[in-house]
Each structure stands twice: as C-alpha cells, then as structure tokens.
Amino acid sequence: MAVKGKVIGELTEQEIFKRISQYDIFRFYMLPNSEWKVNHPTYSPFRNEDNPSFLIGNKNSFLYFIDFTDTSYRGNCFQFVEKLFNINYNQALIKIDKDFALGISPETVEDYKKITSQYKQPININKEYSVIQVKTRKFTKEELQYWNEYYQDIQDLKDNNIFSISEVYLNRKKFPLSDLELRFGYFYDGQWKIYRPFQDKKNKWLPNNVPITIMEGKENIKDCDIAFINKSKKDYMVIKKVFPCTCAVQNEGIACFSEDNIQYLKDNSNKQILSFDSDVTGVQNSLKITKLFDFDYCNVPRKYLIEGIKDWADLGKAHGLKAVEDYLKHKQIIK
C-alpha cells in the first residue's frame, strides 16, 4: 500500500528498505532500551515489568516481534510502530519517513545516514545470531562427583546431552574459561548452552545460543494425566528419577512459553503443573504464567528456603530423592 500525495517517491515499505533496514526501525523505536539483542528476550516497551517478556527474533530473513504477555502484540517492524504509537499502517510509514529523515515524501529531508552511522548493523540475519563451537573432553572425577550429588551418573549425562568441555569458541573467537572452574556444555540440536555452576548469576549461562523456546523432554509428555514443567535441565533430570511425565523450559521467563509449546502441552496432558524456584521471584513468575495459561504450580516447600534450598535439584541433594518423591505424593502428583 502506498501513501500518495505531492511526493518525491511512493512511500512504501520497499522505498523505506532502500534506505534503512528492519533492524534500524526496531533499534530506533526500542530506545531507551538499548541493551536488547536479536533472538534474546528483553523488557517489553509496552509496559513496565520486572522480567523480560518481549522478543525480537529472526526467521527466514525476517525480523519479527512478539510480546509473550499479550501475544496479539506481534508482527514486523511496521506493525511494531503501529502498536507502539497506536496508529494505522499509513501513519506508521509517514512517521518512519519523518523520524529517520528518509526524504521520500516532500515534507521530509534526506538525512537518515546521520542516524544509521552511529552504530553497526548486526550480522546477516540469514545466519545464526551467534556461533558457538565446543571442544569436548572426558568427564573429570570432580565433574562426575558434582553430578553424582544430584543422583546423575555418566549415562544420565550422555542421555541428556551434557558434555565436559575443554574449549569454547564464540563467533570463532576463543571464549575465556578458567581451568579451575567446573563447566559443562548442554547440547540442543546444533546449539550450545554453557553451564558454569559456580559463576555468578550473570555469567553462569554464558555463552548460550539456544533458542529461548526450546522445551526439553517433550517426548515424555504424551497422553499424560499430568505434565510437570521444570525451569532447568538439572531440576528436570532430578524430577525424572521419580516422575516420568516431566519436561523443562529454558528459564523462569514467560518468553519460554511459545504458542507451539503451550499447544503441545495442552494437547498431550490433562493437567499442566509448573515448577519454578520457591523464592519471591520464582513464586511471582509462577503466578503470572499459571494465570495466563491456566496451569497449576507446585514449587519446593518454602520451609526449605532457610537452608538455601529453592529448587528440586537442591532438595534432592540435601535430603535425598525420597524427599522429592514424598512431596510429589503429598501433592498427589505421584499417585
């Protein structure tokens, strides 16, 4: 559709893309949030929030946005401008032309290069946003001992695609790792999540190019009465020792729950039980997501917080698998 009048050229998507990119449009209107990255969950521009629920992703050379709190907010860069400013399609084209000084319509001047010269374009969106390459090695005694504390042996690690790693390369540059730290590679069909359990929260899961919507253990959820949904691989592996109909998402964020994941869970189980950490943040996230998707939730009893225990893996480590099993029986998850 074109916006016509006394024009230098037709104001169309094609004319706009001759001057600027999809990324330029998202970047300009995502300010003041300058920390977002393609394919990484971030904070929604449509509300104030404590947990990221918004994603700008790429698929088949196309950048799209989705707001997982209200999935009617989704689409391309032009629809993003429409939603953000509550305007129609034609008005969005006009606004982009004016704000970027594209010089397409007679009311604007051509000065957009000043804006786009202030930053670098991301790598070609036809490619993966980041490339992670890993050199594996045999598990060390210390690594096996770490997992044994969570009732996992070397066969469990192999079955769950967990590797000991010697070197990691991020975008073909060696990623710094200390030989003194435990580090594991979680492999997901071509992507890697590096887990360093004793790093701080910011660095524990770096580097990582696993899509946020990957749900592990989907094969366990088939014609189930109850689907038990964990927030981490380690919790998932511990729960699976006592209850087979279990899966895991990538973290406690709402962005993990794509429409496909929700539909799969609903189609293959009668009841869905979410299990996040039992601390304040975990409970808040549980309440938000269960309300949105009509799930139930079952977290580790809060009485264990005094011991620093807030998830199933740590409960199993401290009190044994029987403590996990007994509580799930108490909640009638295990019959």
Backbone torsions as a table, in degrees:
resi	resn	phi	psi	omega
1	MET	NA	139.5	-177.8
2	ALA	-115.3	146.1	172.4
3	VAL	-99.7	115.2	-172.3
4	LYS	-108.4	166.8	178.0
5	GLY	161.8	-144.0	175.0
6	LYS	-82.8	91.4	-166.3
7	VAL	-119.0	154.7	169.6
8	ILE	-82.8	-38.8	175.9
9	GLY	-150.1	168.9	176.1
10	GLU	-72.6	134.1	179.9
11	LEU	-85.4	91.9	-178.3
12	THR	-126.5	168.3	175.0
13	GLU	-58.4	-41.7	-177.9
14	GLN	-61.8	-42.0	179.1
15	GLU	-66.6	-38.6	178.2
16	ILE	-63.4	-43.5	-177.2
17	PHE	-71.8	-11.2	172.1
18	LYS	-71.7	-18.8	-174.2
19	ARG	-112.8	-42.9	-178.6
20	ILE	-133.7	169.2	-175.2
21	SER	-108.3	170.7	172.6
22	GLN	-55.1	-43.5	-178.6
23	TYR	-60.6	-41.8	179.6
24	ASP	-57.4	-43.3	-177.7
25	ILE	-65.6	-48.6	178.0
26	PHE	-60.4	-43.9	-176.5
27	ARG	-62.1	-44.1	-177.5
28	PHE	-61.9	-45.8	-173.8
29	TYR	-89.5	-7.8	174.0
30	MET	-81.3	-14.2	176.7
31	LEU	-60.6	144.8	11.0
32	PRO	-84.9	5.2	175.5
33	ASN	-77.1	93.1	-177.2
34	SER	-97.6	1.7	-174.6
35	GLU	-93.2	-7.2	-175.3
36	TRP	-69.1	153.5	176.4
37	LYS	-135.7	152.3	177.8
38	VAL	-60.1	134.2	177.4
39	ASN	72.5	13.6	177.1
40	HIS	-120.4	131.6	178.2
41	PRO	-62.1	144.0	-179.8
42	THR	-145.6	-175.8	-177.1
43	TYR	-82.6	138.6	-176.7
44	SER	-69.1	136.7	174.2
45	PRO	-77.9	-4.6	-176.4
46	PHE	-92.9	-4.1	-178.9
47	ARG	-164.6	164.1	169.0
48	ASN	-86.0	132.0	-177.5
49	GLU	-149.9	157.5	-178.8
50	ASP	-94.2	-21.2	-177.8
51	ASN	-126.9	137.2	-177.3
52	PRO	-60.5	131.4	179.9
53	SER	-136.6	18.0	-171.5
54	PHE	-131.5	142.3	-177.6
55	LEU	-139.9	135.3	166.2
56	ILE	-111.8	112.5	-174.1
57	GLY	-122.1	171.3	177.7
58	ASN	-121.5	142.5	178.6
59	LYS	-153.0	119.6	177.6
60	ASN	52.9	50.1	176.8
61	SER	69.7	17.2	-173.7
62	PHE	-124.3	126.8	173.9
63	LEU	-91.0	131.1	-179.8
64	TYR	-134.8	159.3	174.8
65	PHE	-120.2	153.4	172.4
66	ILE	-147.9	135.9	175.8
67	ASP	-105.3	112.4	-172.4
68	PHE	-76.7	-11.9	174.2
69	THR	-79.9	-33.8	175.6
70	ASP	-139.0	94.1	-171.4
71	THR	-73.2	0.0	169.0
72	SER	-71.9	-16.8	175.5
73	TYR	-89.5	92.6	-178.0
74	ARG	-161.0	158.3	176.7
75	GLY	141.6	-159.2	-176.8
76	ASN	-90.4	-172.7	-174.6
77	CYS	-66.7	-31.2	179.7
78	PHE	-73.5	-39.8	175.9
79	GLN	-66.3	-30.5	175.5
80	PHE	-61.8	-46.2	179.2
81	VAL	-65.2	-39.8	177.0
82	GLU	-56.7	-51.8	-176.8
83	LYS	-66.2	-40.7	-174.6
84	LEU	-64.9	-36.9	-175.9
85	PHE	-110.1	4.9	179.2
86	ASN	54.0	52.1	179.6
87	ILE	-126.9	170.8	179.1
88	ASN	-90.7	179.0	-174.4
89	TYR	-59.9	-49.2	-179.2
90	ASN	-60.2	-41.8	178.7
91	GLN	-64.4	-33.6	178.4
92	ALA	-65.9	-43.1	177.2
93	LEU	-60.5	-45.0	-179.7
94	ILE	-61.8	-43.4	-178.3
95	LYS	-63.6	-44.0	179.1
96	ILE	-62.5	-43.6	178.1
97	ASP	-58.9	-43.7	-178.0
98	LYS	-72.9	-47.4	-174.8
99	ASP	-65.9	-34.8	179.8
100	PHE	-90.7	-5.4	-175.1
101	ALA	53.4	56.4	-176.6
102	LEU	-77.9	-24.2	178.2
103	GLY	75.4	23.2	-179.5
104	ILE	-81.9	-50.5	177.3
105	SER	-90.4	158.5	-172.7
106	PRO	-66.0	-19.6	-178.9
107	GLU	-78.7	-6.5	-175.5
108	THR	-117.5	156.9	176.0
109	VAL	-107.7	161.1	-179.7
110	GLU	-95.5	100.5	-178.2
111	ASP	-144.7	19.1	-173.0
112	TYR	-66.5	-23.1	-176.6
113	LYS	-64.2	-24.8	176.5
114	LYS	-64.2	-35.0	-179.9
115	ILE	-74.2	-50.4	-173.0
116	THR	-75.5	-14.0	178.9
117	SER	-81.8	-6.2	-176.0
118	GLN	-84.0	-4.4	-178.6
119	TYR	-153.7	166.4	178.3
120	LYS	-95.4	145.3	172.8
121	GLN	-69.3	149.3	174.5
122	PRO	-69.0	172.2	177.9
123	ILE	-63.4	162.3	-178.5
124	ASN	-48.1	122.1	-175.5
125	ILE	-71.9	-5.6	172.5
126	ASN	-70.9	-19.7	-177.4
127	LYS	-101.4	168.7	174.2
128	GLU	-62.4	144.7	-177.0
129	TYR	-64.8	-32.1	174.5
130	SER	-144.5	148.4	179.3
131	VAL	-111.3	124.7	177.1
132	ILE	-118.8	125.6	177.5
133	GLN	-120.0	140.0	-172.6
134	VAL	-130.6	136.0	168.5
135	LYS	-100.9	121.3	-178.1
136	THR	-93.2	169.5	178.4
137	ARG	-150.5	175.0	174.8
138	LYS	-70.2	146.8	177.1
139	PHE	-63.4	138.0	175.9
140	THR	-83.9	166.5	177.9
141	LYS	-59.9	-41.2	-178.9
142	GLU	-65.5	-38.3	179.9
143	GLU	-66.7	-44.4	178.8
144	LEU	-65.3	-37.9	177.8
145	GLN	-63.4	-39.5	178.5
146	TYR	-57.9	-48.4	-177.3
147	TRP	-74.3	-29.7	176.4
148	ASN	-60.4	-31.2	178.3
149	GLU	-63.8	-21.1	178.0
150	TYR	-106.5	19.3	176.0
151	TYR	65.6	34.7	178.5
152	GLN	-118.5	127.3	176.5
153	ASP	-102.9	-176.9	-174.3
154	ILE	-63.8	-31.2	177.7
155	GLN	-69.8	-37.1	175.2
156	ASP	-60.2	-42.2	-179.9
157	LEU	-63.3	-43.4	178.5
158	LYS	-64.1	-42.9	-178.6
159	ASP	-63.9	-27.4	-177.8
160	ASN	-104.0	15.9	175.0
161	ASN	55.9	47.1	174.6
162	ILE	-108.0	132.1	-175.1
163	PHE	-126.2	149.4	165.1
164	SER	-81.6	139.1	-174.5
165	ILE	-124.1	142.6	176.1
166	SER	-102.1	-38.1	-179.5
167	GLU	-142.5	149.5	176.6
168	VAL	-131.0	137.5	176.9
169	TYR	-121.6	125.8	178.2
170	LEU	-108.8	118.0	-174.7
171	ASN	50.0	43.2	174.2
172	ARG	68.0	15.1	173.0
173	LYS	-115.1	137.2	-176.4
174	LYS	-62.8	129.4	-180.0
175	PHE	-89.9	131.7	-175.5
176	PRO	-69.8	123.7	175.6
177	LEU	-130.7	143.6	177.0
178	SER	-89.1	135.9	177.1
179	ASP	-67.2	-13.4	-177.4
180	LEU	-91.8	-6.6	-176.9
181	GLU	-102.6	147.3	171.1
182	LEU	-72.1	137.0	177.7
183	ARG	-151.7	135.8	-176.8
184	PHE	-130.0	152.3	175.4
185	GLY	-109.8	123.4	172.8
186	TYR	-96.5	121.4	-175.2
187	PHE	-105.9	128.0	-179.0
188	TYR	-129.7	87.7	171.1
189	ASP	46.6	52.8	176.5
190	GLY	102.9	-15.6	178.6
191	GLN	-112.8	157.1	-177.5
192	TRP	-124.9	141.9	166.5
193	LYS	-122.4	120.2	179.9
194	ILE	-91.7	127.7	-177.2
195	TYR	-113.5	117.6	176.0
196	ARG	-118.6	93.3	-166.4
197	PRO	-61.5	-22.5	-176.8
198	PHE	-105.9	11.6	171.8
199	GLN	-80.7	166.8	176.2
200	ASP	-71.4	169.4	-173.5
201	LYS	-56.8	-37.1	-176.7
202	LYS	-68.2	-33.0	-172.8
203	ASN	-110.1	-1.0	-174.3
204	LYS	-62.4	-31.6	-173.2
205	TRP	-115.5	32.2	-179.4
206	LEU	-115.4	143.5	-9.2
207	PRO	-78.2	167.7	-173.3
208	ASN	-157.4	120.5	173.8
209	ASN	-123.3	24.4	179.0
210	VAL	-78.6	127.3	177.9
211	PRO	-55.0	139.0	-174.7
212	ILE	-62.5	-22.8	-175.9
213	THR	-93.2	5.1	175.5
214	ILE	-64.6	125.3	177.5
215	MET	-113.9	120.7	-175.7
216	GLU	-88.3	141.3	176.2
217	GLY	82.6	21.1	178.8
218	LYS	-57.7	-31.4	-178.5
219	GLU	-65.1	-19.0	178.0
220	ASN	-80.3	-16.4	-177.1
221	ILE	-102.4	91.9	-178.1
222	LYS	-149.5	114.7	-178.9
223	ASP	54.2	44.1	-177.8
224	CYS	-95.2	151.2	167.8
225	ASP	-73.4	-49.3	-178.8
226	ILE	-124.4	131.6	169.7
227	ALA	-104.6	121.2	-177.4
228	PHE	-101.9	117.3	-169.9
229	ILE	-108.0	114.5	179.7
230	ASN	-95.2	165.7	-179.3
231	LYS	-101.9	2.5	-179.1
232	SER	-155.9	159.3	178.3
233	LYS	-62.6	-41.7	-176.4
234	LYS	-66.6	-42.7	175.0
235	ASP	-61.2	-43.3	179.3
236	TYR	-57.7	-44.1	-178.0
237	MET	-67.4	-36.0	178.0
238	VAL	-70.5	-47.2	179.9
239	ILE	-61.0	-37.8	-177.7
240	LYS	-62.3	-22.1	177.4
241	LYS	-67.9	-23.5	-177.2
242	VAL	-120.5	-16.4	-177.5
243	PHE	-146.7	113.6	-170.0
244	PRO	-75.0	-27.9	-174.3
245	CYS	-85.6	69.7	-173.7
246	THR	-136.0	153.7	179.0
247	CYS	-146.8	-178.8	-179.4
248	ALA	-148.4	142.2	170.4
249	VAL	-99.7	-179.8	-171.2
250	GLN	-81.9	-26.4	177.1
251	ASN	-166.7	-167.5	-176.7
252	GLU	-87.7	6.7	-176.5
253	GLY	-83.1	153.5	179.5
254	ILE	-68.7	-22.0	-178.3
255	ALA	-64.5	-18.6	178.2
256	CYS	-67.1	-23.0	-170.4
257	PHE	-96.6	79.5	176.6
258	SER	-69.0	165.8	177.1
259	GLU	-59.7	-39.4	179.6
260	ASP	-63.4	-42.2	179.8
261	ASN	-64.8	-43.5	179.3
262	ILE	-62.0	-45.6	-178.2
263	GLN	-63.1	-40.9	179.5
264	TYR	-61.7	-46.3	-179.6
265	LEU	-62.6	-42.9	-179.2
266	LYS	-66.9	-37.8	-177.9
267	ASP	-71.9	-25.8	-170.5
268	ASN	-114.1	8.6	176.8
269	SER	-151.7	151.4	178.7
270	ASN	-80.6	-28.8	-176.6
271	LYS	-143.5	139.8	-179.6
272	GLN	-116.8	126.4	-179.4
273	ILE	-118.7	119.9	-178.7
274	LEU	-92.4	141.2	179.3
275	SER	-136.4	104.7	175.6
276	PHE	-108.7	-173.1	177.2
277	ASP	-63.9	157.4	-178.2
278	SER	-94.7	7.8	175.6
279	ASP	-78.7	-179.7	-174.7
280	VAL	-59.4	-46.5	-179.1
281	THR	-63.2	-44.2	-179.5
282	GLY	-61.5	-41.8	179.5
283	VAL	-66.8	-42.1	178.0
284	GLN	-60.4	-44.7	179.0
285	ASN	-64.7	-40.5	178.4
286	SER	-59.0	-46.9	-178.5
287	LEU	-63.3	-41.6	-178.6
288	LYS	-64.0	-46.7	-174.5
289	ILE	-74.9	-40.1	179.9
290	THR	-65.1	-36.0	177.7
291	LYS	-67.1	-40.7	-176.5
292	LEU	-68.4	-38.8	-172.5
293	PHE	-111.6	6.6	179.2
294	ASP	60.5	44.6	172.2
295	PHE	-94.4	165.0	161.8
296	ASP	-99.5	170.7	173.6
297	TYR	-141.6	152.5	179.9
298	CYS	-145.1	103.5	178.5
299	ASN	-100.7	166.7	174.3
300	VAL	-57.2	137.7	179.8
301	PRO	-52.5	136.7	-174.5
302	ARG	-68.6	-15.9	178.9
303	LYS	-61.4	-21.9	-179.3
304	TYR	-82.2	-8.3	-179.1
305	LEU	-60.6	-31.0	179.3
306	ILE	-62.0	-23.5	177.1
307	GLU	-93.2	2.4	-177.0
308	GLY	79.9	16.9	-178.0
309	ILE	-101.8	120.8	179.8
310	LYS	-133.3	0.7	177.9
311	ASP	-139.4	172.5	-174.3
312	TRP	-69.2	-34.9	179.8
313	ALA	-61.7	-45.8	-178.8
314	ASP	-72.4	-31.2	175.6
315	LEU	-65.6	-43.2	177.2
316	GLY	-62.8	-41.8	-180.0
317	LYS	-62.2	-43.5	-174.2
318	ALA	-81.0	-36.0	-170.7
319	HIS	-125.7	0.9	175.7
320	GLY	92.9	159.0	179.8
321	LEU	-62.5	-28.2	-179.0
322	LYS	-63.9	-33.3	177.6
323	ALA	-64.9	-38.8	176.9
324	VAL	-65.7	-49.0	-178.3
325	GLU	-62.1	-43.8	-178.3
326	ASP	-62.3	-38.7	-178.8
327	TYR	-70.7	-37.9	177.1
328	LEU	-66.7	-31.8	173.8
329	LYS	-68.6	-41.3	177.9
330	HIS	-59.2	-36.9	179.5
331	LYS	-86.3	3.2	178.1
332	GLN	62.1	28.4	172.3
333	ILE	-81.5	-43.2	168.7
334	ILE	-95.1	122.3	-176.0
335	LYS	-84.1	NA	NA
